[in-house]
């Protein structure tokens, strides 16, 4: 299995008008080890000085609990790591025979484990999201399960406009459908909820995106440049019997490969924020934040 090594530095800086006190911050930065991704080295630096505890959340994500020890007018969190990532190809993963044609049924044991990923988390007034999802079901013959998801993934990339947003939170799927625009996390949530309406288990993935153009290379498929590099990125995984959790990046129409670097998985985007925490001061003390992610192939 061909693999590459990446060196990644994720820098978050929060600035304030005057020194403020900080509560505990939750930092999700360490990639998830698996058969296709191995963490070789990690580093976490915080200014001002802080106590750091590493825990695993209910989804087995690595989370750093950071408690700054003194007031300051700037909080700087720098996460660095080196990983080895093996190339994977979504289209080469065989499905279980029972899951090849849509609709399919999960086994009873699978349903117990996947229940939280099968249940939609957003209302669908008027059934607009369900109707949008059902357009990918063929009416002239059998619908291949994988093809349904591949087409949905490509449709979002081809027909929706990407727009980076600094605001916290995620648009509802209905908002993204109405606006036909959104960020990577908006597109991931749209496809997640659409697939769930069709009975397919999905989960949200946060992490990083490697763009070969940043190293003077070409996009992996030789065509459209990747969108979302230089910041944190988001996509989704769908659970397909026989293949397991399969990645789909509707922002870039990526299907596996080694450009997507997993950090956290969750049933909802709110559970996978890269940095979350509180501070204490006047309402107008907060001046803003900057986030920079540098991904370099070694």
C-alpha positions as CSV (number, residue, x, y, z in Angstrom):
1,X,0.0,0.0,0.0
2,X,1.6,3.3,-1.1
3,X,2.0,5.9,1.7
4,X,3.2,9.4,2.1
5,X,4.3,11.4,5.1
6,X,2.9,14.9,6.0
7,X,4.1,17.5,8.4
8,X,1.2,19.7,9.7
9,X,1.1,22.8,11.9
10,X,-2.3,24.1,13.0
11,X,-2.1,27.6,14.7
12,X,-5.1,29.3,16.4
13,X,-4.7,32.8,17.8
14,X,-7.4,34.6,19.8
15,X,-6.9,38.3,20.5
16,X,-8.5,40.6,23.1
17,X,-8.6,44.4,23.8
18,X,-7.1,43.8,27.3
19,X,-6.0,40.9,29.4
20,X,-8.9,38.4,30.1
21,X,-9.2,35.3,32.1
22,X,-9.6,31.9,30.4
23,X,-11.7,28.9,31.2
24,X,-10.9,25.4,30.0
25,X,-10.5,25.0,26.3
26,X,-11.2,21.8,24.4
27,X,-8.7,21.2,21.6
28,X,-9.2,18.4,19.0
29,X,-6.0,18.2,16.9
30,X,-4.4,14.7,17.0
31,X,-5.2,12.6,13.9
32,X,-7.0,9.3,14.4
33,X,-4.7,6.3,14.1
34,X,-5.9,3.5,11.8
35,X,-4.7,1.0,9.3
36,X,-4.3,3.8,6.7
37,X,-3.1,6.6,9.0
38,X,-0.3,6.5,11.5
39,X,0.8,9.3,13.8
40,X,4.6,9.5,14.1
41,X,5.0,12.6,16.3
42,X,2.8,15.3,18.0
43,X,3.4,18.6,19.7
44,X,1.2,21.1,21.5
45,X,2.3,24.6,22.6
46,X,0.1,27.0,24.4
47,X,0.7,30.7,25.3
48,X,0.2,31.8,28.1
49,X,1.3,28.7,30.0
50,X,-1.4,26.2,30.6
51,X,-2.2,22.8,32.2
52,X,-3.0,20.2,29.5
53,X,-4.8,16.9,30.0
54,X,-5.3,14.4,27.1
55,X,-8.5,12.4,27.1
56,X,-10.7,10.4,24.7
57,X,-14.2,11.5,24.1
58,X,-17.2,9.1,23.6
59,X,-16.2,8.7,19.9
60,X,-12.6,7.8,20.8
61,X,-11.3,11.1,19.5
62,X,-8.1,12.4,21.2
63,X,-9.0,15.7,23.0
64,X,-6.6,18.0,24.8
65,X,-8.2,19.9,27.8
66,X,-6.3,23.1,28.0
67,X,-6.5,25.4,31.1
68,X,-4.5,28.6,30.7
69,X,-2.9,29.6,34.1
70,X,-2.9,33.4,33.7
71,X,-4.8,36.3,32.1
72,X,-3.6,37.6,28.8
73,X,-4.6,39.6,25.8
74,X,-3.8,36.8,23.4
75,X,-4.3,33.0,23.5
76,X,-2.1,31.1,21.1
77,X,-2.5,27.4,20.5
78,X,0.0,25.7,18.1
79,X,-0.5,22.0,17.3
80,X,2.1,20.2,15.2
81,X,2.4,16.6,14.1
82,X,3.9,14.2,11.6
83,X,1.8,11.4,10.0
84,X,2.1,8.6,7.6
85,X,-1.0,8.2,5.4
86,X,-1.6,5.3,3.0
87,X,-3.6,5.8,-0.2
88,X,-7.1,4.4,-0.2
89,X,-9.6,4.2,-3.1
90,X,-13.2,4.3,-2.2
91,X,-14.2,2.7,-5.5
92,X,-12.1,-0.3,-4.9
93,X,-13.6,-1.3,-1.6
94,X,-16.1,-4.2,-2.1
95,X,-19.5,-4.1,-0.5
96,X,-21.3,-7.0,1.1
97,X,-23.6,-8.5,-1.5
98,X,-26.6,-7.5,0.6
99,X,-25.6,-3.8,0.4
100,X,-24.7,-3.5,-3.3
101,X,-28.2,-2.5,-4.4
102,X,-30.2,0.3,-2.7
103,X,-32.2,0.1,-0.6
104,X,-30.4,-2.4,1.7
105,X,-30.8,-3.4,5.3
106,X,-28.2,-3.3,8.1
107,X,-28.0,-6.3,10.3
108,X,-29.6,-6.2,13.7
109,X,-26.1,-5.9,15.4
110,X,-25.1,-3.1,13.0
111,X,-28.3,-1.2,13.7
112,X,-27.6,-1.3,17.5
113,X,-24.1,0.2,16.9
114,X,-25.1,2.7,14.2
115,X,-28.4,4.0,15.7
116,X,-27.1,7.4,16.5
117,X,-25.6,7.7,13.0
118,X,-28.8,6.5,11.3
119,X,-31.2,8.9,13.0
120,X,-31.6,12.4,11.3
121,X,-30.7,15.2,13.7
122,X,-32.4,18.0,11.7
123,X,-36.1,18.4,10.9
124,X,-37.3,18.3,7.3
125,X,-40.4,20.5,7.1
126,X,-42.2,20.0,3.9
127,X,-40.0,17.0,3.0
128,X,-37.7,19.1,0.8
129,X,-34.5,17.4,2.0
130,X,-36.0,13.9,1.5
131,X,-37.1,14.9,-2.0
132,X,-33.7,16.2,-2.8
133,X,-32.0,13.0,-1.6
134,X,-34.4,10.8,-3.6
135,X,-33.5,12.3,-6.9
136,X,-30.3,10.1,-6.8
137,X,-32.4,6.9,-6.8
138,X,-32.8,5.6,-10.4
139,X,-36.2,5.2,-11.8
140,X,-35.2,3.1,-14.8
141,X,-33.6,0.1,-13.0
142,X,-31.5,-0.9,-10.0
143,X,-29.7,1.8,-8.0
144,X,-26.2,0.8,-6.9
145,X,-25.7,1.9,-3.4
146,X,-22.2,3.3,-3.9
147,X,-23.2,5.0,-7.1
148,X,-26.0,6.8,-5.3
149,X,-23.5,8.3,-2.8
150,X,-20.9,9.1,-5.5
151,X,-23.4,11.0,-7.5
152,X,-24.7,12.9,-4.5
153,X,-21.1,13.8,-3.6
154,X,-20.4,15.1,-7.1
155,X,-23.7,16.9,-7.4
156,X,-22.9,19.1,-4.4
157,X,-19.4,20.0,-5.7
158,X,-20.8,20.8,-9.2
159,X,-24.0,22.7,-8.2
160,X,-23.2,24.4,-4.9
161,X,-20.9,27.4,-4.4
162,X,-18.2,27.1,-1.7
163,X,-18.0,30.1,0.7
164,X,-15.8,30.1,3.7
165,X,-17.5,31.3,6.9
166,X,-15.8,32.5,10.1
167,X,-19.0,32.3,12.1
168,X,-19.4,29.5,14.6
169,X,-21.9,26.7,13.9
170,X,-23.2,25.1,10.8
171,X,-26.1,26.0,8.4
172,X,-29.1,23.6,8.5
173,X,-29.4,21.4,5.5
174,X,-32.5,23.4,4.5
175,X,-30.5,26.6,4.5
176,X,-27.8,25.1,2.4
177,X,-30.4,23.8,-0.1
178,X,-32.1,27.2,-0.3
179,X,-28.9,29.2,-0.6
180,X,-27.0,26.7,-2.8
181,X,-23.9,27.9,-1.0
182,X,-22.0,27.0,2.1
183,X,-18.7,26.0,3.7
184,X,-17.2,22.5,3.8
185,X,-19.0,21.7,7.1
186,X,-22.3,22.8,5.6
187,X,-21.9,20.6,2.6
188,X,-20.9,17.6,4.8
189,X,-24.0,18.1,7.0
190,X,-26.2,18.4,4.0
191,X,-25.0,15.1,2.5
192,X,-25.0,13.4,6.0
193,X,-28.6,14.3,6.7
194,X,-29.8,13.5,3.1
195,X,-28.2,10.0,3.3
196,X,-29.7,9.4,6.7
197,X,-33.2,10.2,5.2
198,X,-32.5,7.3,2.9
199,X,-31.5,5.0,5.7
200,X,-27.7,5.2,5.3
201,X,-25.6,5.7,8.4
202,X,-23.3,8.7,8.3
203,X,-21.0,10.6,10.6
204,X,-19.2,14.0,10.4
205,X,-15.4,14.1,10.1
206,X,-13.2,17.1,10.9
207,X,-9.5,17.3,9.9
208,X,-7.1,18.7,7.4
209,X,-6.8,18.7,3.6
210,X,-3.6,18.4,1.7
211,X,-3.4,20.4,-1.5
212,X,-0.6,19.4,-3.8
213,X,-0.7,22.9,-5.3
214,X,0.8,24.3,-2.1
215,X,3.9,22.2,-2.7
216,X,4.0,23.2,-6.4
217,X,2.2,20.0,-7.5
218,X,-1.1,19.3,-9.3
219,X,-4.4,18.2,-7.9
220,X,-4.6,14.5,-7.3
221,X,-7.0,13.9,-10.2
222,X,-5.2,16.4,-12.5
223,X,-8.2,18.7,-12.8
224,X,-10.0,21.0,-10.3
225,X,-7.9,22.3,-7.4
226,X,-8.9,21.4,-3.9
227,X,-10.9,23.8,-1.8
228,X,-10.4,24.2,2.0
229,X,-6.6,23.9,2.3
230,X,-5.0,26.3,4.7
231,X,-7.7,25.9,7.3
232,X,-9.5,23.0,9.1
233,X,-11.6,20.9,6.7
234,X,-14.8,18.8,7.0
235,X,-16.3,15.9,5.2
236,X,-18.3,12.8,6.0
237,X,-18.2,9.0,6.2
238,X,-21.0,6.6,5.3
239,X,-21.1,3.1,6.8
240,X,-21.4,0.5,4.0
241,X,-21.5,-3.2,5.0
242,X,-18.4,-4.9,3.7
243,X,-16.4,-1.7,3.2
244,X,-17.0,0.0,6.6
245,X,-16.7,3.7,7.0
246,X,-16.2,5.2,3.5
247,X,-15.1,8.8,3.1
248,X,-16.9,11.4,0.9
249,X,-15.8,15.0,0.5
250,X,-18.6,16.8,-1.3
251,X,-16.7,20.1,-1.2
252,X,-14.0,18.7,-3.6
253,X,-15.7,15.5,-4.8
254,X,-12.9,13.4,-3.2
255,X,-13.4,9.7,-2.6
256,X,-10.7,8.5,-0.3
257,X,-7.1,9.0,-1.5
258,X,-4.6,10.4,1.0
259,X,-5.4,14.1,0.9
260,X,-8.0,13.8,3.7
261,X,-6.4,13.6,7.1
262,X,-8.9,12.6,9.8
263,X,-8.8,14.2,13.3
264,X,-12.3,13.8,14.8
265,X,-15.5,12.0,14.0
266,X,-18.9,12.8,15.5
267,X,-22.7,12.3,14.9
268,X,-23.0,16.1,14.6
269,X,-20.6,18.9,13.6
270,X,-21.0,20.7,16.9
271,X,-19.1,17.8,18.6
272,X,-16.0,18.1,16.4
273,X,-15.0,21.8,16.8
274,X,-11.1,22.0,16.5
275,X,-11.0,24.5,19.4
276,X,-13.8,25.4,21.9
277,X,-13.7,27.2,25.2
278,X,-14.7,30.2,27.3
279,X,-13.1,33.4,28.5
280,X,-14.1,36.0,31.1
281,X,-14.1,39.8,30.4
282,X,-16.1,42.6,28.9
283,X,-18.3,41.8,25.9
284,X,-16.3,44.1,23.6
285,X,-12.9,42.7,24.7
286,X,-12.9,40.1,22.0
287,X,-11.1,41.3,18.8
288,X,-11.2,38.2,16.7
289,X,-9.3,35.1,15.8
290,X,-7.0,33.8,13.1
291,X,-6.5,30.1,12.1
292,X,-3.8,28.9,9.8
293,X,-3.1,25.3,8.8
294,X,0.1,24.4,6.9
295,X,0.2,20.9,5.5
296,X,3.5,19.9,3.8
297,X,4.5,16.7,2.2
298,X,7.8,15.4,3.6
